[in-house]
Amino acid sequence: MTTNLILVQSLYDAFAKGDVPAFLAQLDPEIRWNEAESFPYSDRNPYVGPAAIVQGVFQRILTDFEGFRVEVGELAGSGDVVTMFGRYKGQHAKTKRPLDVQCAHTWWIRNGKVVRFQQMVDTLRVSKTIA
């Protein structure tokens, strides 16, 4: 596994453990983070910097979903761009409907830090979970 694939895997490992400091340590201070268009948290795109991501994405996920997790299926890429293909799982806190949707994340890495992130997700299925 290449260094950048290992870095991205470490991000998912930290997220799964709830180790926010370890996750944020891998992000460039000026990271540009974009949620998929029509995803509930895309309303503040682009998120710039780790604090904006924590407030605008992570805190909202923890409020809106119970047992939220990212199941990593495959990491692919070479050089400075890595894509993860996987699934979001959990349960919506209000509707109690299960969340089980396909997702992909692309990470751009420079000098050992993530400088850009793009989420792709089945937004139609997400909307059916939260409605």
Order of alpha helices (4+ residues) and beta strands (2+ residues): alpha-alpha-beta-beta-alpha-alpha-beta-beta-beta-beta-alpha
